[in-house]
Amino acid sequence: MALRCRVGGKVVMVGSAQPLEGTTVHRAGDHGRLVLPRWAVLDLGLPDPAPAPDPPIILNGVLVTADTGDIYVCVHEGRRFLLPRADILPGTNVTKPGDRGRIVLAQSTARNLGLLPGGNPPSGSS
């Protein structure tokens, strides 16, 4: 048996095996909460209410070569890149030009800077 549900203005068919504990909608006419496994949410084309967290990446041995005020110019494993201060996470221990140490970034930031496989070439790279 399937339920026809309206979720955020979208009508979807939900199989009886899909709802999880905490669901308060059980039959036609019910109003309430529908709790689904993540795969079912994505399969139905619904927006993901809780995107996966962006884990931090630690880069050791980073050399800060310049500081423009808002942006560090850094070198890591022979690659030069521009790093906005706003993208630096707690745990970073470099603070000024000449410092060599650890920079902590969100994984998406590191990928966008070309510091991880599958990323873009680093901005300002040479």
C-alpha positions in Angstrom: 0.0 0.0 0.0 1.3 3.4 -0.9 0.5 6.9 0.5 0.0 9.9 -1.8 1.6 12.7 0.1 2.1 16.4 -0.5 5.5 17.5 0.7 6.4 21.1 0.3 4.0 21.6 -2.6 5.1 18.4 -4.4 2.9 15.3 -4.6 4.8 12.1 -4.1 3.9 8.4 -3.7 5.5 6.9 -0.6 5.6 3.1 -0.1 4.4 1.6 3.2 7.9 0.3 3.9 9.6 3.7 3.5 8.4 5.8 6.5 10.6 5.5 9.6 10.0 5.8 13.3 8.6 9.3 14.1 6.2 9.3 11.2 2.7 10.6 12.2 1.1 10.2 8.8 -0.4 6.8 8.3 -3.6 7.0 6.2 -5.4 9.3 3.7 -6.4 12.6 5.3 -3.7 12.6 8.0 -1.6 15.7 8.5 1.7 15.5 10.2 5.2 14.4 10.0 6.7 12.1 7.4 10.1 10.6 8.2 11.9 8.9 5.3 15.4 7.4 4.8 17.8 9.7 3.0 17.8 7.5 -0.1 14.0 7.8 -0.3 14.1 11.6 -0.1 16.6 11.7 -2.9 14.8 9.1 -5.0 11.6 11.1 -4.7 13.3 14.3 -5.8 12.7 16.1 -2.6 15.2 18.6 -1.3 17.7 17.2 1.1 16.8 18.8 4.5 20.2 17.9 6.1 23.1 18.0 3.6 26.1 16.0 4.6 28.6 18.1 6.6 31.7 19.4 4.9 34.6 17.8 6.8 37.7 19.7 7.5 41.0 19.1 5.7 44.3 19.7 7.3 47.2 20.8 5.2 50.6 20.6 6.9 53.7 22.3 5.7 52.0 25.3 4.2 54.2 28.4 3.7 52.5 31.8 3.8 54.5 34.0 1.4 52.3 37.2 1.5 49.3 38.7 3.2 47.1 41.2 1.4 44.9 41.8 4.4 42.0 39.6 3.3 44.0 36.9 1.4 47.0 34.8 2.1 49.3 33.8 -0.7 50.4 30.3 0.2 52.6 27.5 -1.1 51.8 23.8 -0.4 53.7 20.9 -2.0 55.1 23.3 -4.7 51.7 24.8 -5.6 51.0 28.5 -5.0 47.4 29.5 -4.2 45.4 32.4 -2.9 43.5 31.7 0.3 40.8 34.1 1.6 41.1 34.5 5.4 37.4 33.9 5.7 37.9 30.3 4.5 40.4 29.4 7.2 39.0 27.2 10.0 40.1 26.9 13.7 43.2 24.8 14.2 45.2 26.8 11.7 48.6 27.9 13.1 50.0 30.2 10.4 49.3 33.9 10.9 51.8 36.0 8.9 54.1 35.8 5.9 57.1 33.6 6.6 55.1 31.2 8.8 55.1 27.5 7.8 52.6 25.2 9.4 49.1 23.9 9.4 46.0 25.3 7.6 42.6 23.8 8.2 40.0 24.2 5.5 36.6 22.8 4.6 36.9 20.0 2.1 34.9 22.0 -0.5 37.3 25.0 -0.1 40.3 22.8 -0.6 38.8 21.1 -3.7 37.8 24.5 -5.2 41.4 25.7 -4.7 42.6 22.7 -6.5 44.3 21.2 -3.5 42.4 17.9 -3.7 41.8 15.5 -6.5 38.8 16.6 -8.7 39.2 20.3 -7.9 39.8 23.3 -10.1 43.3 24.6 -10.7 44.3 26.8 -7.8 43.6 30.5 -8.2 46.7 32.4 -8.7 48.6 29.2 -9.2 52.0 29.1 -10.7 
